[in-house]
Amino acid sequence: MTKEHVTIFSGSSIIVRGLQNRLDDLKINSIIKDRVESARLGGFGETRSAVELMILNVDVEKAQPIVDAYKAEINL
């Protein structure tokens, strides 16, 4: 199986960073793709929910319970 990054969650920057911290505690590496900041630097607009949290596809099964619990906690 090839390792590639997949989006596991998207939302506002602060919400995404909260989930990233929980995944970091379990040693699951992640990348934040911030389209809002990229758009701002490029001089155009983007929706506030355009921040994505990406992890390796091999970590999805391990991360999914944390993501589900986080969504329930923030009422998503």
Secondary structure, DSSP 8 states (H G I E B T S, - for coil): ----EEEEEEE-HHHHHHHHHHHHHTT--EEEEEHHHHHHHHTS---TT-EEEEEEGGGHHHHHHHHHHHHHHTT-
